Amino acid sequence: MSALTIRMPDDKYQRLKALSRRRRTSVNQLIDEMATLLLAEADAETHFALRVQRGQGKQQRGLALLERAKGRD
């Protein structure tokens, strides 16, 4: 595990400290949870971008499949 030192304005730190108290966790755990969410968001964006690349030039086929699916209702 790595240690990380960050600098932030005192008022922002106090707000994080108050939030961590309300959530009954530590500021450290709160920051870890925020980092996890940001990384998950970045992973989702990457995954979506790769899917977009794979779909390039296949729009007509996709639309045809959707039309076909509509007819099965």
Secondary structure, 3 states (H helix, E strand, C coil): CCCCCCCCCHHHHHHHHHHHHHCCCCHHHHHHHHHHHHHHHHHHHHHHHHHHHHHCCCHHHHHHHHHHHHCCC
